[in-house]
Amino acid sequence: MAVQKQYQTPADILEASEAFLTEYPDLKWIEGFAFDINGVPRGKWLPADSAHKLLAGGLQMPRSAVSLDIWGRDIENSPLVFASGDSDGVCHPVSPICLAPWHREQTAQIHMQLYEADGSELYADPRAQLQKVVDRLADLGYKAVCATELEFYLLKEDMDSLGHPLPVSDNDSELVPSTDVYDLAELDSQRHFFADVRAACEEQGIPADSILSECAPGQFEINLLHCDDPLKVADQTLLFKRLLKGVARSHGLRVSAMAKPFGDRAGNGMHVHMSLVDGEGKNVFDDGTDSGSDLLRHAVAGMMATANDAMAIFAPHSNSYRRFQESSHAPLNLCWGYDNRTVTFRIPASENKARRIEHRIAGADVNAYLVLAAILAGVCHGLENRLQPPPAVEGDAYQVESEQLINNWGGALERFADSPIWQKYLDPEFVDLFVLLKRQEQAEIGARVTDVEYQSYLQRV
């Protein structure tokens, strides 16, 4: 399993950024941004001559900017808004300036993290929460090696007559239902788009690996390479989602990582592969056997024990819960197994030295910082308490009687809010802020009357 180099230091970021600015003297714009709790980039466009100001931490944004709801609104009763005067924080770069090649004018971007004005970490920035869990894992003597697999739909820019999205290719699906899994012709039909995606990834240092056609027309998956820095993995995953959307716009298309954009078609997941290495770089899940080590089983058991506490992170939106359907390859219950795609926590077939766990719960609509924080918190919980999982499942895991994953938004939020796990592994202030944000979104969506309700009830009852 290929592992990328260690994450860059501030000095490395500055050196690489200065080299970039020398190479692109005709740069017009630079985008400075951080990712909020929903994984939405929030920031500013500035003239290119502001680059050195950004590198020096000269970009300020309200501390509340990383805790806006999905529509970009402040959270009511948030301690970051009126209670504190909606004060500013300061943004510091976490990766070098690089080209955003999908823009018409020559434009660069700089990915940043929002800090307190005095330079201390701001708890509301989700990147800080992942750092907190990574540090805890380091105290146990381990680093996590992670990789993500992201599914998404490539859509036409136009909508249908009801305002619903249209995949780039339906392949006569109205006549004969089609899945198109591993269909090379489907990839070839979008070769210009994927060529530009590859080129943009190279510009931005995002290690895109294999591309495949997924379980529905217009659905694809791109995998990123493993890295032994979870912060970098999460950075790259969110930057990659942004890149996909940008390249799609330049082709007159749309990309959606919505968990379930079509009720009768496959949902979008984000599987996470994870192993642990010790101080010497050895994979501690590998004990020379096909079963893997006791540490692997402790990690699996910890993930299982904390999965329902984390469902509000793995399925953060109302739509997220539509993805969990029987025989859909989305997990429904707490179980694990070897080389079995129906289980929730899969140990893929591999060489012993690449022994790892595939975490299969999260949708593609998640914030990668929070997902990795939740997964690694589960690992820490399993290691610290030497937990043991139940026997591995063989065959169809959908038929196994075991604890079910929480399958509704309200229940997931209630479990998250009340869980002692997050008081231990995350900042309690962040937990409170997350719950406030999500309950605000829940109330807004719950107040909306859907088109199917009008069609069903308006004239019949």
ZAMARGU-4260 file (C-alpha; in steps of 0.2 Angstrom, whole numbers, plus 5000, padded with zeros to 4 digits):
<rodrens>
0) 5000/5000/5000 | 5008/5016/4994 | 5010/5029/5008 | 5013/5048/5004 | 5026/5058/5012
5) 5024/5066/5029 | 5014/5082/5029 | 5023/5099/5025 | 5029/5111/5039 | 5024/5129/5039
10) 5042/5132/5032 | 5039/5120/5018 | 5022/5128/5014 | 5030/5145/5013 | 5044/5139/5002
15) 5033/5130/4990 | 5021/5145/4989 | 5035/5157/4985 | 5041/5145/4971 | 5023/5145/4964
20) 5021/5164/4964 | 5038/5165/4955 | 5032/5152/4942 | 5015/5161/4939 | 5019/5180/4938
25) 5003/5184/4928 | 4991/5177/4942 | 4975/5187/4943 | 4966/5181/4959 | 4969/5170/4974
30) 4956/5162/4984 | 4959/5160/5003 | 4947/5148/5012 | 4944/5136/5027 | 4931/5122/5027
35) 4916/5124/5039 | 4908/5111/5050 | 4898/5105/5034 | 4913/5104/5024 | 4908/5119/5014
40) 4923/5131/5009 | 4921/5148/5017 | 4933/5162/5012 | 4937/5177/5001 | 4944/5181/4983
45) 4958/5193/4984 | 4969/5201/4970 | 4985/5190/4967 | 4996/5203/4975 | 4988/5199/4992
50) 4997/5182/4992 | 5010/5187/5004 | 4998/5194/5016 | 4988/5177/5016 | 5004/5167/5019
55) 5008/5178/5034 | 4991/5175/5042 | 4984/5192/5036 | 4967/5185/5031 | 4954/5188/5045
60) 4936/5180/5045 | 4923/5180/5058 | 4926/5165/5070 | 4908/5160/5066 | 4912/5158/5048
65) 4916/5139/5050 | 4900/5136/5060 | 4887/5142/5047 | 4873/5130/5043 | 4871/5122/5026
70) 4863/5138/5019 | 4876/5149/5026 | 4866/5156/5040 | 4873/5160/5058 | 4868/5148/5071
75) 4855/5155/5083 | 4861/5156/5101 | 4879/5152/5095 | 4892/5158/5107 | 4902/5163/5092
80) 4890/5176/5086 | 4881/5190/5096 | 4887/5183/5113 | 4905/5187/5108 | 4902/5202/5096
85) 4905/5190/5081 | 4923/5193/5083 | 4936/5189/5070 | 4949/5175/5070 | 4964/5174/5059
90) 4967/5161/5045 | 4984/5152/5043 | 4989/5141/5028 | 4989/5123/5029 | 4994/5118/5012
95) 5004/5128/4998 | 4997/5140/4986 | 4992/5131/4970 | 4983/5134/4954 | 4964/5132/4953
100) 4964/5128/4934 | 4946/5127/4931 | 4944/5146/4932 | 4943/5156/4916 | 4956/5169/4923
105) 4972/5163/4930 | 4967/5159/4948 | 4976/5151/4963 | 4969/5145/4980 | 4976/5143/4997
110) 4968/5132/5009 | 4968/5138/5027 | 4963/5134/5045 | 4954/5147/5056 | 4962/5151/5073
115) 4958/5163/5087 | 4965/5180/5085 | 4980/5176/5097 | 4985/5161/5086 | 4978/5147/5097
120) 4967/5134/5090 | 4948/5138/5087 | 4938/5124/5093 | 4924/5128/5080 | 4936/5124/5065
125) 4933/5105/5062 | 4951/5103/5057 | 4956/5106/5075 | 4945/5092/5081 | 4954/5080/5070
130) 4970/5086/5077 | 4964/5083/5095 | 4961/5065/5091 | 4977/5062/5081 | 4986/5069/5096
135) 4977/5056/5107 | 4982/5042/5096 | 5000/5048/5096 | 5000/5047/5115 | 4996/5029/5113
140) 5011/5027/5102 | 5003/5025/5085 | 4999/5035/5068 | 4985/5031/5057 | 4987/5027/5039
145) 4971/5032/5030 | 4964/5033/5013 | 4946/5038/5006 | 4936/5032/4992 | 4923/5045/4986
150) 4908/5041/4976 | 4898/5055/4966 | 4886/5058/4952 | 4891/5068/4937 | 4875/5078/4931
155) 4869/5088/4917 | 4868/5107/4921 | 4850/5107/4916 | 4836/5100/4927 | 4821/5090/4922
160) 4803/5098/4922 | 4801/5095/4941 | 4818/5103/4945 | 4826/5086/4948 | 4844/5082/4943
165) 4849/5073/4927 | 4864/5061/4926 | 4875/5064/4911 | 4871/5046/4905 | 4855/5037/4908
170) 4859/5023/4895 | 4841/5019/4892 | 4838/5016/4910 | 4820/5020/4909 | 4818/5005/4897
175) 4831/4993/4905 | 4837/4996/4923 | 4856/4998/4922 | 4870/4999/4935 | 4885/5000/4924
180) 4898/4995/4937 | 4915/4995/4930 | 4909/5000/4913 | 4924/5007/4904 | 4913/5014/4890
185) 4904/5025/4904 | 4922/5031/4909 | 4926/5034/4890 | 4911/5044/4887 | 4917/5057/4900
190) 4936/5056/4896 | 4938/5074/4893 | 4931/5078/4911 | 4942/5065/4919 | 4957/5071/4910
195) 4954/5088/4917 | 4951/5081/4934 | 4968/5072/4933 | 4977/5087/4927 | 4969/5098/4941
200) 4974/5084/4954 | 4992/5085/4948 | 4992/5104/4950 | 4986/5103/4967 | 4996/5088/4973
205) 4980/5078/4976 | 4985/5059/4974 | 4970/5053/4964 | 4972/5034/4960 | 4959/5023/4952
210) 4943/5029/4943 | 4929/5018/4941 | 4911/5018/4935 | 4899/5014/4950 | 4882/5007/4953
215) 4871/5019/4943 | 4872/5028/4926 | 4882/5044/4929 | 4889/5038/4946 | 4908/5036/4948
220) 4921/5033/4961 | 4939/5040/4963 | 4951/5033/4976 | 4964/5043/4984 | 4981/5036/4990
225) 4985/5031/5008 | 4994/5044/5019 | 5001/5042/5036 | 4994/5060/5041 | 4975/5059/5044
230) 4975/5078/5043 | 4982/5078/5026 | 4970/5064/5020 | 4955/5075/5026 | 4962/5091/5018
235) 4964/5082/5001 | 4947/5074/5002 | 4938/5090/5004 | 4949/5099/4992 | 4946/5085/4979
240) 4927/5087/4981 | 4929/5106/4978 | 4940/5102/4963 | 4927/5090/4956 | 4914/5103/4957
245) 4925/5116/4949 | 4931/5105/4934 | 4912/5100/4931 | 4907/5119/4930 | 4920/5122/4917
250) 4913/5108/4907 | 4895/5114/4909 | 4891/5100/4921 | 4888/5097/4939 | 4895/5085/4952
255) 4885/5080/4968 | 4891/5070/4983 | 4874/5071/4990 | 4871/5054/4999 | 4855/5049/4990
260) 4851/5061/4975 | 4840/5048/4967 | 4828/5038/4977 | 4828/5023/4966 | 4847/5023/4962
265) 4863/5019/4972 | 4868/5032/4985 | 4885/5040/4987 | 4897/5033/5000 | 4914/5038/5007
270) 4923/5022/5013 | 4938/5025/5023 | 4953/5013/5024 | 4963/5013/5040 | 4978/5005/5048
275) 4990/5009/5062 | 5009/5010/5062 | 5020/5011/5077 | 5035/5022/5079 | 5046/5012/5068
280) 5033/5012/5054 | 5027/4994/5056 | 5009/4990/5053 | 5003/4984/5070 | 4987/4976/5062
285) 4999/4963/5054 | 5004/4949/5065 | 5009/4938/5050 | 4992/4929/5049 | 4977/4931/5038
290) 4967/4936/5054 | 4977/4950/5059 | 4983/4956/5076 | 4974/4958/5093 | 4976/4977/5090
295) 4966/4975/5074 | 4952/4967/5084 | 4953/4980/5097 | 4951/4994/5084 | 4936/4985/5076
300) 4928/4983/5093 | 4930/5002/5097 | 4923/5007/5080 | 4908/4996/5083 | 4905/5002/5101
305) 4906/5021/5095 | 4897/5019/5078 | 4880/5024/5084 | 4887/5038/5094 | 4895/5045/5078
310) 4880/5043/5066 | 4877/5061/5066 | 4894/5064/5059 | 4893/5049/5047 | 4876/5054/5041
315) 4875/5073/5044 | 4860/5078/5034 | 4842/5074/5032 | 4845/5066/5015 | 4859/5055/5022
320) 4848/5042/5030 | 4840/5038/5013 | 4856/5029/5008 | 4854/5015/5021 | 4843/5002/5013
325) 4844/4983/5013 | 4855/4975/4999 | 4861/4992/4994 | 4879/4989/4999 | 4876/5003/5013
330) 4878/4995/5030 | 4863/4993/5042 | 4869/4984/5057 | 4885/4983/5068 | 4895/4969/5061
335) 4912/4965/5054 | 4920/4952/5043 | 4934/4947/5031 | 4933/4952/5012 | 4914/4954/5014
340) 4906/4969/5007 | 4890/4967/5016 | 4897/4971/5033 | 4900/4988/5041 | 4918/4985/5045
345) 4927/4975/5032 | 4945/4968/5032 | 4949/4968/5014 | 4959/4954/5006 | 4977/4960/5005
350) 4995/4955/5009 | 4998/4954/5027 | 5009/4970/5028 | 4994/4979/5021 | 4981/4973/5033
355) 4968/4986/5037 | 4950/4990/5041 | 4938/4997/5028 | 4925/5008/5037 | 4909/5008/5026
360) 4896/5019/5035 | 4900/5037/5030 | 4891/5045/5015 | 4900/5056/5003 | 4891/5071/5010
365) 4901/5071/5025 | 4915/5083/5032 | 4931/5072/5031 | 4939/5080/5046 | 4925/5075/5057
370) 4923/5057/5050 | 4941/5053/5052 | 4940/5061/5070 | 4925/5049/5074 | 4934/5034/5067
375) 4950/5037/5076 | 4941/5041/5092 | 4933/5024/5090 | 4950/5016/5088 | 4957/5025/5103
380) 4942/5019/5113 | 4945/5001/5108 | 4963/5001/5111 | 4962/5010/5128 | 4949/4998/5134
385) 4956/4982/5125 | 4938/4979/5118 | 4934/4963/5109 | 4922/4962/5094 | 4909/4948/5091
390) 4914/4934/5079 | 4917/4940/5061 | 4902/4938/5050 | 4902/4926/5035 | 4889/4928/5021
395) 4875/4940/5020 | 4877/4952/5034 | 4860/4960/5031 | 4853/4944/5038 | 4863/4944/5054
400) 4854/4949/5070 | 4864/4962/5078 | 4863/4980/5084 | 4856/4991/5070 | 4863/5008/5065
405) 4853/5023/5070 | 4843/5026/5054 | 4835/5043/5057 | 4842/5061/5059 | 4834/5065/5075
410) 4839/5049/5084 | 4857/5052/5078 | 4858/5069/5085 | 4851/5064/5102 | 4863/5050/5103
415) 4878/5062/5098 | 4872/5075/5111 | 4871/5063/5125 | 4886/5053/5122 | 4900/5053/5135
420) 4912/5047/5121 | 4913/5065/5113 | 4915/5074/5129 | 4931/5063/5131 | 4938/5064/5113
425) 4932/5081/5106 | 4930/5098/5114 | 4914/5099/5123 | 4911/5116/5116 | 4912/5109/5098
430) 4899/5095/5103 | 4887/5109/5109 | 4890/5119/5093 | 4888/5104/5081 | 4871/5100/5089
435) 4865/5118/5089 | 4869/5119/5070 | 4861/5102/5066 | 4845/5105/5075 | 4843/5122/5067
440) 4845/5113/5050 | 4833/5100/5056 | 4820/5112/5061 | 4821/5121/5044 | 4819/5106/5034
445) 4805/5099/5045 | 4795/5115/5042 | 4795/5112/5023 | 4781/5104/5014 | 4787/5092/5000
450) 4781/5091/4982 | 4775/5073/4986 | 4765/5079/5000 | 4756/5091/4989 | 4753/5078/4975
455) 4747/5065/4988 | 4736/5075/5000 | 4731/5092/4993 | 4716/5086/4984 | 4713/5069/4991
460) 4710/5072/5010
</rodrens>
